[in-house]
């Protein structure tokens, strides 16, 4: 539209109406449009499905060994939890052995060194891990995650006691 005042963010040539140097990636634009057409109508359905996955993992992990840091009214796509007495990095590596890939800390601190200010604010330390869920996950995977996570916690705690 003519009445939109866009400021330059990149400098170089004056192509693309003087807004950005280079040429628009038409292939990328078409792919993005196709993806939006394909999935836009599924947003609500996918949200409900991922929410049910999140609820299932919460129910399966609901015990005194695990602290769920993500509240139930947060995005169902991310689940952050802590296991008191278990280092998050140690648990990440234990889960990797079983091809379950998670991250430590909070998403908003993933590129920063040191403790997450978010987790610090809720009284958690380096025992936090983060699961990311999607519409591509299955209920079988959730059952497997719950089983392996509980066993991994028991193994790590047992090794600590036996030292």
ABEGO torsion letter per residue (X at the ends): XAABBBBBABBEBABGGGABBEBBBAAAAAAAAAAAAAAAAAAAAAAAAAAAAAAAAAAAABBAABBBABBAABBAABBBBBBBGBBAAAAAAAAAAAGBBBBBEBAAAAABBEBBAAAAAAGBBAABBBBBBBAABBAAAAAAAAAAAAAAAAAAAAAAAAX
